[in-house]
Amino acid sequence: AALLAHDNAWHRETAQRLIFERQDTSVVQQLEQMVRSCDLPLGRLHALYALQGLGKLNAETLLAALRDADPHVRRHAVRLSEDQAATAPELAAQLCAMTADPDAEVRYQLAFSLGCLPGPGSEAALLRLARDHAHDRWMRLAIQSSSAKHAAALLVALLDDAAFRAAQSSSELLAALARQVGLQQEEAEVVQLMQAVERLAGAEAALARTLVASLAEGLAAQQSPLAALLNSGKSGELLARLLHDAQRLAVQDDAEPQARVAAISKLALGTFDATKELYPTLLASRQPQEVQLAALQVLGRFDEAAVAEIILEAWPGLTPRVRVAATEALLARPDRAVLVLEAIDAGAFPSSELEPARLRLLAEHGDERLRTLAQTLLQRLALGRRQDVVAAYQHALTLPGDAARGKEVFKKVCAACHRLEGVGFEIGPNLATLKNRGPETILVNVLDPSREVNPQYLNYVLTTTDGRVITGLLADETASSVTLKRAENISETVLRVNIDELRSSALSLMPEGMEKDVDPQAMADLIAYLLSLK
């Protein structure tokens, strides 16, 4: 145990490992003494974790560590206290009293750990942290993570503080908490927040609108029936005005694209019937791509069949980049996907617009009608086997390539998912690394992307509890949510409670069928460009 205070890290770490492996409880008293009196802060820290590994870390020892002079020891003691604070009142009281700790990292860890504490003490501590650190985005995140049980009470308490409301840095935290109240779908909390909004004076109309919009976003994300509560009172008036302003700004061609995009995102807070007349205008070819993409993202959230009709009508005027997002919106729900496949079957929609890999996914769908249509189309199209396509393109390896033309090919067909020389999106692997693997490997990876796939770039299929289908690579996952990312760096986060199924497609995110856009000469040019990179 004495070696836990050794100057050499190898000695400290080896000693701690051996104590754990041997489960030697004869050193418990010595370790407890080290936590209190060891001269080396790292020694006190190792002693804490050694006691935890032996299952002998008690509240009394943790209290001593929480009062340690070294901030690193205090920070780790805060985290180690999470499992015991609920049953040790003195420990909980000490944690709640540490909101003014002089060290920022200790306060940051405390904001996360307070979520493990029951009772009003933790709520009051979170409130103090929120008032003092609302300007810090990392602290806002930590406070939110601990406010699952306190979001509404915390928000109402902050709204009752006039000085806090007036602070420039307060709006982001207030909006985040309002959205969290919506996501949690507790009727009493929604009503409590609406009553707090009612109390805001007319001079704070902007804040009131922000809170109502954030609450509505949370409820809309959960497709909660509680959203109907927002149709009455002051909240209803504010939401109606917000939607009216959003509809007006969304179609205002002379407005800044980013302002229009923000307005379009708010259209999802209303009903499809109230805004359906806007989408043909927003998808028109004269519109900036950002506006078209924002409109498609909102359309994809609605479940009405007319969504498919609007997108299919606009399809001829959409650029390849926008068509990627349009395809996601069209295939997001089984009834819409059926309309697309029926349009292909009738010759009203080109089958070349649907990636073969996506058609294969539809051929395995749980909806029988959709599955049958997809299987029939696959048989009729008789898509070439990937190895046959690769063989047919072998002569591209003997053609002289032009790197300048190849760069243009990259911009056209690769930049949606790859980034080179400041162009494109960094979603797929770095193509510059292919240079060392030779032209043959580049050819195979472009034409048969699923032959050899790094698990990091597999395409996942997520089905929500309301039947929406989302695809993309698994960009991030937490205990409560999953984030998928697809071409053009478009990402979508879904709460786990709203996931019906998540599965790997065993296919690359990169689509098959690249030969439709890249002939052998263009392939030779692309290979020349990739080989020229330094």
C-alpha positions, 0 to 999 in steps of 0.5 A, a space after each residue: 500500500 505504501 507504494 501508492 505514494 511512490 514518485 514513479 507512476 509504474 510503482 503506483 499503478 502496479 501496487 494498485 493493480 495488485 491490491 485489486 487482483 488479490 482483494 487484500 482487505 488487510 490494507 483497508 485501514 492503511 489506505 483510509 489513513 493514506 486518504 487523510 494524511 499522505 503527502 502526495 496528492 496522487 497517493 491519496 487519489 490511488 488510495 481512494 480508488 484502491 478502497 473502491 476496488 476492494 468495496 471498502 470505500 465508505 462515506 466517512 473516507 469520502 467526506 475527508 476526500 471531498 474536503 481535500 486541499 487538492 482539487 484533483 482529489 476533490 473532483 474524483 471524490 465527487 464522482 466516487 460519491 455518486 453511488 453512496 450519496 443517496 444513502 449517506 445524508 452527510 455526504 449529500 449535504 457536503 456535495 450540495 455545499 460545494 457549488 462555490 468550490 474554487 476549482 472549475 473542474 470540481 464544479 463541472 464534475 459536481 454538476 454531473 454528479 448532482 443528478 444522482 442525488 435525491 431530494 430538494 438539496 440537489 435541486 437547490 445546488 443545481 439552481 446555484 450552479 445555473 445562476 453562476 455559470 449559465 454563460 458556460 456552455 459546458 456547465 449548461 450541458 452538465 446541469 442539463 444532464 442532472 436535471 431530468 427530475 428537476 427541469 421544470 422546477 429549475 426552469 420556473 425558479 430561474 424564471 422567477 429571478 428577474 436578474 437572471 432573466 435579464 442576463 444576456 447569457 441566460 436565454 440558452 439555458 432557459 431554452 434548453 430546459 424548456 425543450 427538456 420539459 417538452 421531451 419529458 412529456 410530464 403534463 404537470 410540468 408542461 402546465 407549470 411552464 406555461 403558467 410561468 410564461 403567462 407571468 412574463 411581462 410584455 417587455 419580455 415577449 422575446 423570451 416568452 416566445 423562445 420558451 414556447 418555441 423550445 417547449 413546442 420543439 420538445 413536444 413535437 420531437 416526441 409527437 406528444 399529444 400534450 402539444 395540444 395544450 399549447 393551443 390555448 392562453 398566452 402560449 397559444 397566442 405566442 406559438 400562433 404568432 411565431 408560426 405566422 412569422 416563420 411562414 412569412 419569413 420562410 418564403 421571403 426570397 430577399 431575406 438571408 438564407 440562414 434566417 429563412 432556414 431558421 424560420 423553416 425549421 419552426 414550421 415543424 411546430 405546426 401542422 402539415 395542413 397549415 404549411 403544405 402550400 409553402 413547400 412547392 415554393 421552398 423546393 423550387 429550383 430558384 431557391 438556395 440549397 440551404 432553403 431546399 434542404 431545410 424544407 425537406 428536413 421538415 417535410 420528412 417529419 410529417 407522416 401525411 402521404 401528400 409529402 411524397 407527392 410534393 417531393 416527387 413533383 419538385 424532383 426534376 428541378 432538384 440538384 444531386 445534392 438536394 436529391 440525397 435529402 429528398 430520397 431520405 424524406 421520401 423513404 422515411 415512411 413505408 407509405 411514402 416509399 410505396 408511392 415511390 416504388 409504384 411511381 418507378 413501376 409505372 415509369 413515372 419516376 426513374 429507377 436510376 434515382 434509387 440506389 441499388 443498396 437502398 432498394 435491397 434494404 426495402 426488399 427486407 422491410 417489415 411492411 409486406 406491400 413495400 417488401 414485395 414491390 422492392 423485390 419485384 423491382 430488383 428482379 426486373 432491373 437485374 442490377 449487375 453484380 459488383 464484381 462484373 461491374 469492376 471487371 467491366 471497368 478494368 480497362 479504365 486502369 490503362 487509360 491516361 488520366 487527368 488530375 484536374 478533370 478528376 478533381 471535378 469528378 470528385 466534387 461532383 460524385 464524392 464530395 457529399 461524403 468525403 473531404 479533400 483539399 478543403 472541398 466536401 464533407 468529412 463523413 467517410 474515410 480520408 481518400 488521400 490514404 488510398 494513394 498508397 494502396 494503388 489504382 486497383 484498390 481505388 477502382 474496387 472501392 469506388 465501384 464495390 464499396 461494400 466489398 470491404 467495409 470498416 465497421 465505422 462506416 457501415 450504414 445503419 437503419 433506424 426505425 422509430 416507434 412511429 414508423 419513420 425510417 432513418 439511415 446513416 452511419 452511427 456517428 454517436 451514441 449515449 445512454 439516452 440517444 443515438 445519432 446517425 449521420 449521412 451525406 452532406 453532413 446531415 445528422 439526426 439524433 433520436 432518443 432511445 425511447 423512440 427507437 423501435 429497431 436499430 440494425 446494421 445493413 452490413 453495407 457501406 454508407 457509400 452508395 453502389 451504382 457509381 458507374 451511372 455517374 462515372 464512365 471509364 475515362 472519368 474513373 481514370 481521371 478520378 484515380 489520377 487525382 487521388 494518386 496526385 494528392 500529397 
